[in-house]
Amino acid sequence: VPTEGPGPDRVEVPRSPERILALGTGAVDTACALGLQDLVVGTSGLPDGADVYLPDSLTGLPTVGPLVGADADEVARAARELRPDLIVLAGSDEVDPAVVAAMTDVAPTVVYDADVLAWTEATEAIADAYGRPRAGGDLLLDVIERAQRTADATTPSDTRVSLVSVTGGDGDGVEVQRPDTLGSMMLEAVGAERPPAQ
């Protein structure tokens, strides 16, 4: 299957992986969307509050990482303990090529573009790595169809929606989401707008 750099352009992966190390939110989300969450043996950590929307089988898994600024040998050692037959890794400019190289010594490693703006390509790449290319395509078509049905059933062009993240901790606890978030792109897909200040 295709993979992002560093390293080769293509990686040979198992046709039906049985132990997936899903390193990155996209890898975890796509595993769930394809019904493969029970095959995931570890993650690189989940977002705060993930236990609200992810199954218990995922929220209690061991974590490998952090991947940015990590010692490649330590990351590989932690991955090896989980005995994956496939590693799917969120790529970015910050991920050390030595970490990717160390992971490829553990199991076939597919790197996907973790930029939110490339989420459709990432979903396809991850689904291909999981051995479910047709299901990945169906998943994306379903998103398109749902967006179209929503746009047809409503008048989203007359709608303005605020997108904020409510956080605990310092500050006022409310943060306006950037326009390059998945939520913003979904609103755009159905034709809804955000307030001008956002």
PEJOZI-V260499 format. One record per residue. N is the residue number from 0. NEAR is the number of other C-alpha atoms within 12 Angstrom. Layout:
BEGIN
N|NEAR / N|NEAR
END
This chain:
BEGIN
0|27 / 1|27 / 2|33 / 3|29 / 4|25 / 5|29 / 6|23 / 7|19 / 8|15 / 9|20 / 10|27 / 11|24 / 12|30 / 13|23 / 14|18 / 15|19 / 16|32 / 17|23 / 18|30 / 19|43 / 20|51 / 21|48 / 22|44 / 23|41 / 24|34 / 25|38 / 26|44 / 27|43 / 28|32 / 29|39 / 30|43 / 31|28 / 32|27 / 33|30 / 34|20 / 35|31 / 36|30 / 37|26 / 38|30 / 39|41 / 40|36 / 41|40 / 42|41 / 43|33 / 44|28 / 45|30 / 46|18 / 47|15 / 48|14 / 49|18 / 50|16 / 51|12 / 52|15 / 53|25 / 54|23 / 55|15 / 56|21 / 57|33 / 58|26 / 59|18 / 60|27 / 61|22 / 62|25 / 63|35 / 64|32 / 65|26 / 66|34 / 67|24 / 68|16 / 69|23 / 70|23 / 71|27 / 72|23 / 73|20 / 74|32 / 75|31 / 76|22 / 77|29 / 78|42 / 79|27 / 80|20 / 81|28 / 82|25 / 83|34 / 84|34 / 85|41 / 86|49 / 87|53 / 88|48 / 89|44 / 90|35 / 91|22 / 92|18 / 93|18 / 94|30 / 95|26 / 96|26 / 97|24 / 98|35 / 99|41 / 100|27 / 101|28 / 102|40 / 103|32 / 104|23 / 105|28 / 106|31 / 107|37 / 108|45 / 109|44 / 110|45 / 111|44 / 112|33 / 113|31 / 114|21 / 115|26 / 116|19 / 117|21 / 118|30 / 119|28 / 120|26 / 121|37 / 122|43 / 123|33 / 124|39 / 125|52 / 126|43 / 127|36 / 128|41 / 129|44 / 130|26 / 131|28 / 132|25 / 133|19 / 134|25 / 135|32 / 136|25 / 137|19 / 138|26 / 139|25 / 140|17 / 141|15 / 142|22 / 143|20 / 144|16 / 145|18 / 146|23 / 147|22 / 148|17 / 149|21 / 150|22 / 151|16 / 152|13 / 153|15 / 154|16 / 155|23 / 156|20 / 157|14 / 158|17 / 159|20 / 160|24 / 161|22 / 162|26 / 163|20 / 164|16 / 165|16 / 166|15 / 167|12 / 168|9 / 169|9 / 170|9 / 171|12 / 172|12 / 173|15 / 174|17 / 175|22 / 176|22 / 177|19 / 178|23 / 179|19 / 180|21 / 181|21 / 182|25 / 183|27 / 184|26 / 185|29 / 186|28 / 187|25 / 188|23 / 189|29 / 190|25 / 191|27 / 192|25 / 193|26 / 194|19 / 195|9 / 196|13 / 197|17
END
